Amino acid sequence: VTVFRFLVTMHLLPTSLLLLVCAAHALSTPKFTPKLVEQGRELIVAQSAPSIPLGLYTMLHFHMDDPSYNQQALIDIVGNRDYLSGIALEIYWEDLQPTNAPPSGECLSNFTRLLNYACAVHHLPARCMKVFLKPYMAWYQPAWTWPIRYNDSKPVLRNNSLDMQVVTWPWPAPKPPHHHPKHGRTHEPVELDFEPMMKKKKAPSHVASFHGRQLYSPVSTDPLWQYQIHILLNAVDSWLTTNDPNATFVPMIHFVGPVMESLTMRIYRGLQPYFPANGTDLLGAGWTLESHLAAWKEMASNYSRYTAFNTRYWVFDAGVIPPAPGYRNSMSVTVDQQVEIINALRDTHPLGPDAVIAKTESLMVDHIDVSQGCGKKNHHSFRVGYAQPGLYTPYQWLVQQPYHHAWEDWAPLEHGNKHVARAVPGMYPMKELIENALFSDLNASTPSKPAGALWAEIWSWESFNTSAEAACVPGPQLHKSLVHWNNEFPIQIKKKLKDE
């Protein structure tokens, strides 16, 4: 196929002949059958690829400046291997490049050393748990890159110390005026004094670099930001080449596009109205939705430049990205538009399309709102958003990718942690949560058809606080529920393989 493609490029053969050759090649290539290994606890889903742990992963926020926290957390995680099958390790720009010097993978070496100590505490071999590596580049930008501290009452486009475009904005972000059908759109956001609000509401700790009450968000279409991501990923690539050449320790790495927030294609909700679906942004960056999508596709099409990534699975985070409430023309990304990026990754991966996995960080939908009590718990549906396909909801698309999809659980489970309940006022019954993660026939009264999900990520505090009782929804203690959920992943994978 490669030879024919070259001849067509040189205009020595017609394009139609190449299409026939490619079609014949595709038909002659047998579909890879997933294979259970490690006593049925891990799965290989692509030819020549490593095995993936099945079950629950803890989302560990690695902190370079607090090794004692990391050490105790890892000792607890390794000790909870009865319901934790892997570690979803989050690293940030400031971890890879804490000073204005070339980035390095030192944070990964520190993590590995602490993990090995935790394994030894529990009399286990080194690297006793596998890692899904999640480099968050837009979060926790190092302090040396920050612009001067500004007391803006609105989002403003500036340049950081690397001359990158960044949007500096207060927390919470003020909203621009609505688009008026008669008078058109005002291109200057509303001037408001948000200091009283800012005193009442503290910015969350997980958002983009936060300095006082000022946040900084990069712009996806900025070539300098794209280049900065490239050199950071080069550091990760170099570390993996040296320290895990066979991908036995880190079998999966998250795809990092030109992110503006998290690992998805979205923008912070507070900034979303400033970046419209039609036309350029209101801040002067020259951003358009078309250029945003093109930047993501370009980076996906070049992800194989990181040679150590090519022996590992690439994971894409399909987000729920509708327009901002009240701003119908604000930036949004449909499921189909995200699938285009996934397909670009599938076309690019040297191990073939089977080596690309899709997930969403929004496993939980339709929470019980406990801020006003739990009175409506018996009348609440936990299937809405799952059972029917939607323009912006990827759940149905994901479950149609057997052995190639996973979940991230972004809200608290059923235990009665009052601090967590205040932070995110939602509790979710474990029975429905497990069914939503594992089965595809969610319209059935008792779902039982395996969807082929590989894993689900849970927050680290729920990896430790497992003795709490259920809150709004009756059920067993969290520990028992997590053990059951973790064990169900390989059981349902085995059942699906047998059915096929």
N, C-alpha and C positions, 0 to 999 in steps of 0.2 A: 504494500500500500504506500509506503514511504517513497519508493522508487517511482511509482506511477504519479504520486503527487508532485514530485520534482519535475517529471516530464511534462505534466500539464502546466506547471508554473513557467516552464521554458517554452510553452506554446508548441511542444512537439507532439502532444496528444490532445484530443478533445476532452473537455470537462465531463461530457456524458460518459466516457469510458471510465474515468476515475470514479464516478458515482456507482457504476456497475461493479467495479472492483471492490469498493468499500462495502457495498451491500452484500456481495458474496463473502467478503471477509467476516462481516458481522454474523452472517448465517452460519459460517463454519466455526465460529468461536463459541464453545460450549459455555452455558451459564454456570457460574460458580455456585456450588452447593455449600451453604454454611456448614461448618464442622465444629461440634462441641469437643472441647479438650479440658484438661485439668479437672478430671472427675466430673465433667459436666458443668463446671462453674464459669468457664470462659468460652468464647465463641470466635472463630475465624470467619470473616464474612467477605474476604477478597483474596484472590490468588496471590501467594507470596507475601501476604500481610501478617502482622502479629495477631495474637489473640486478645480479645477484649473481655475484661471482667464483667460479669452480669450481676446486676443488683443495684444497691444504693451506694452513691458516692457522697462523701462529705465535701462541702464547698469550704476550702480552707483559705482564708485571707492571710497570706504570708506577710509578716511584718519584720523588715530587716532591723528595725530599731528596738525590738522587744524579743530577744532570743529566748528568754525564760517563758514567755507566753507560748511561743512556738513549740518549745520543747514539751511543756506539759500538755498542750493540745495534741501533739503527735503521740505522746504516751497514751493519752485517753483514746485517741482514734484507733491505734493499733490494738488496744485492749478491747475495743468494741467491734472486733472483726466478725462477731456473730451476726451483726446486721449492717456492716459496712464492707463493701467489696472493693472500693477504690477511693482515691483522693482526687477531687477536682481542684487543682492548685491554681489559685489566682495570683499572678504577679503583675506589677505595674511598671510604668515608665520610670518612676523614681527608684524602683528596686534595681532596674537594669542600668540606670545612669544617675546615681544620686548626686554626682558632681559634674561640672562641665569638663568631663574627660570622656574618652571613648567608652561606650557601653560595654558591659561584660556580663557573663552568666554567673558571677560570684554568688548572687542570691540563690541560684539553683544548687550550687555546691554547698552552701550553708544549709539549705533545706534538706539535701540528701544526707548530710552529716547528722542532722538532728533526727531525721527519720531512722537512720541506721541505729542510733542510740536507743530510740524508742523500741525498735525491733529487738535489740539485745535485751532490754528490760523485760520483755515478754518471751525471752529465750527463742527468738525467731531469727532466721538468716537476714542478712542485710537486704535492703530494698524489698521488704516483705509485703509491701502493698504497691500496686501499680498506680500510675499517675496519668490523669488527663490534664494536659497543660493548657491554661487559659490566660494568654497575655492580654491584659486590659491596658491599652495604650492611652486612651483619653482620660482615664481616671488617675488621680494622684500624679499629676504632672509635677516634676521636681521643682522645688522652690526657686532654684537658680534660673528657671525659665520664665518666672512670673513677670508680668508687666508691673509698673509702679502701682501701688495700692490706690484705687480710685473710689470715690464715694458717689458713684453714679446712681441715679434713680431709675435708670432704664438700661437695657442691653446696649453696648457700644462695641463696634469693631475696632480692634487695636492690633498691634504687633508685639509679640513677646521677644525675649532676648535672642531668639534664633531668627527673628524677622518673620515668623509664622503668623498667619492670621489667627486671632483668637477673639472670641466674643466674651467680653467681661460683662458680668451681670450680677445684680444683687439677688439675694434669696429672701423671699420668693420673687420670681421674675414678674415684672409688670406686663400687662397685656396691651397690644396695640389696639386701635379702634377697629370695629367691624367694617367690613366692606359694605358700602351703601350702594344699592342698585342705581340710584339717581345721581348721587354726588361723586361716585367713584371711590377709589381707595386713597386714604391719606397715607403718604409715604413717610411721614414722621410719626414714630410711636408716641403715645400719650405721655405727657410729662406729669408725673404724680410723685408725691412724697411717700415713699414706702417705708420710711424709718420706723413708724409705729408698728407696722406689720412685722418688720424684720426683728424688732425687739421681742415680739411675742412668739415667733416661729424660728426655731433654730434649723440651720441647713443640715440635712442628713450627712452622716459621716462617709457615705459611700459614693458621693457625687464627684464630679470632676474637681480638679484642684481647687481647694477652698482656702481663702486667705481672709480672715476676719469674717465678713459677710459677703465677700466677693468671690464669684466663681468664674472659671475660664473654660470655654469650650472651643476646641479647634474646629476648623471648617474643612469639610470633606474634600472639597474641590481644590484646596490649596496645594500646589506641587511641593512646597517645602514641608508640609505636614506629611504628605505621602512619602517623601524621601526620608523623613525622620522615622516613620514606621519601618521603612526598609532597613535602616541601619540598626534599629533595635532588634528586628527579627534576624538580622545577620548575626547578632551576638547570641541569640537563642540557638540559631542554626549551628554556630561554632561550638557551643557547649554540648549540644546533642551529638555532634559528630565525634567529639572527643570522649564523652562520658557515657553515651548510650548508642553506640553505632548500630546495634542490632535491633533497636526499638523494643527491647524486652522490658524496660523500666517505664518508658513513656511511649506507649503505643498510639496515643492520640494527641493531636494538637489542634487547637481552635484556629479556624481561619480568621485572620485579622484584616478587615478592609479598612478604608479611610473613615474610621469611626468618629462620630461626634459625641457619642455617649454609649456606655456599655459595650457590648460586642455585636449589637444588632445594627440595622440600617436606619434606625430612628434618630431623631433629635430630641433633646430634652423637651418635655411637654411645655414648659414655660417659654421656650424659645420657638416652638413650632409655628405659631402664627406669624413670626417674622420671616419664615422661609415658606413661601407659598407653593402650591401645586402648579400654578401657572405664573410665569414671569420670574423676575429676579428677586433676590432677597431684599428686605427693607433696610438692611444695615450697610449695604455698599460692598459686599464681598464679591459680587458677580456670580453668586451661587444660583443655579437653577436645578429643578428636580431632574431634568434630563442629564445635566452634567454630573449630578450626584450619582445617578444610576450608572452612568458611563464610567465614573471613577471606580466604583465597586467592581464592575465587570472587568475593567482593565487589570486591577490588582488580582482578581480571581484567575484571570487568564495567564498570569505570570507567577503564580504561587510556587511552581515547580523550580524557581530559581534558587530556593533554599533546599539544598541537596539532602540534608538530613531529614527534612520533612517528607521526602518522597518515599520513605519506607514506612511511614505512619499513616494512620487515618486522619483525614481532614474533617473537621466538624463545623458546620454552619449553623448559626443561631437565627432561626426564622421567627421574627418578632410579630407581635400584634400592633400594627402601625396605622390606625385610622386617622382622619383629620382630628385636630384638637377640638374639643367640645365648643360649639358656638362659632367655629371658624371653618366653614366648609371648604374654603380655598387654601387652607393651610396644608403644609407638606404631609403627604401620606404615601405609603408604599403597600401595594397589594401583594397577595400571596403569589400571583403569577409573576410579578416583577422580581420577587425574591427567588422564585424557582429559576429564573433566567440566570441568576448568579450561581445558584447551585449547579445548574447544567454546565456553566463555564468551568466550574471546579471539576465536575465529572469529566469534561473533555480534556482537562489539563493534567489530571493526576496520572503519573507514570504507571501506577498499579491498576488503572482503569476506574470506571465509574463506581464499582462496588466499594472502593476505598474512601468514598465520601459519605458522611453521615449527617443527617439534619436533626435539629432539636429545636425546642422553644424554651425560653425562660419563663413562660407563663403557664405552667401546668395547672395551677389553680385559677379557676374562674368562678364567678357567682358565689362569693363568700357570704357567710352569715355576718352581718354587721353587728358586732357586740357592743358598739359604742352606746347604743340605746337599750342594751339588754338582749336576751335571747328568746324573746317571746314568740317570734315567728319561725322558729327553727323547724317546726313540723310541717310547714307549708312551703319550704324552700326547695327549689330544684338545683341539683348539682350536675345536671347533664347539659344545661343550656350552654351553647358555644362549642360543644363537643359533637353532638349527634348530627348537626346540620353544617354543611360547608358554608363559608362566608367569604366575602370579598377580602377581608383583612384578617381573618382567623385561620391559622394554618393547621388546626388540629386534624381535620379530616384528611388533608393532603399528607400529613405526617404518618398517620396510621396506614396509609396506602403504600408506605415504603417499608415493608417487612424486613427485619434484620438491619435496617439502615435508619432507624430513628430512635431518639431518646428524649428525655424530659428534664427540665429544671424546675424545682419547686420554690417559688419566690416568696411564699408567705408562711406564717406559722401553722403548725399542725394543731392537733386537737388538745394538746396539753395546756394547763392553765397558767402559763407564764404571764403575769400581769404586765410586765414591762413590754414583752413582745406584743401583747394584745393592744397596748396603747400605741405602739409604733405602727402597727398595721392592723386595723380593727377587723380582722377576719379569722374565723375558725372554720375548719373543714373536717368533715367526718372521714375517718380513715378508710372505711369500707368503700365509699364512693371514689375517694382519691385513688385507691389501689386499682379499682375497676377501670377508672378513666385512663390510668397509665398503662394497663396491660391488655385491655380488650378492645375489639373493634365494633362489636354489636351492642353499642350502648343504648339502642332503642329497646332492647330486650329487658324484661323485668329483672332477670338475673343474667347479666352478661357472662359469656363463657368462651367466645371465639378469640383465640390469641391474636394480638396485633403484631407480635414480633418486636416489641420494644427491648432495647438493650440495657438501659440504665435510667435512673432518676437521681438527680442531685438534690440533696437537702442541706439546709443551712447548718453551720458548724454548731451553733448553740443547741440545736435539736439532736446533734450527735452526742451531746454530753448530758443534757437535762432530760433523761428518759424515764425517770421514776414518777413524773407528775401525772396527776389524774386528768381525765378528760374535762374539758371546759363546757362549752355550750352543747356539744353533741355527746351523748353517752357512748362509752366504748371502753376497751381495755387500756391499761397503762401504755404509754408510748413505746416503751421498750419491746413489749410483746407484739405490738403492731408493726414495728420496724423489722423485727426478726421475720415475721410472716411475710411482709412485703419483699424483703431482700431475697427470701427463699423462693418466692413465686416467680421471679424473673427467669431463672434457669428452668423451672418446672414448665412454664408456659412456652418458652423457646423449644424445649424438647417436644412438647405436645404439638406445636405448630410444624416442626420438622417431620414428625411422625405422620401428621395428617396429610402432608404434601407428598 
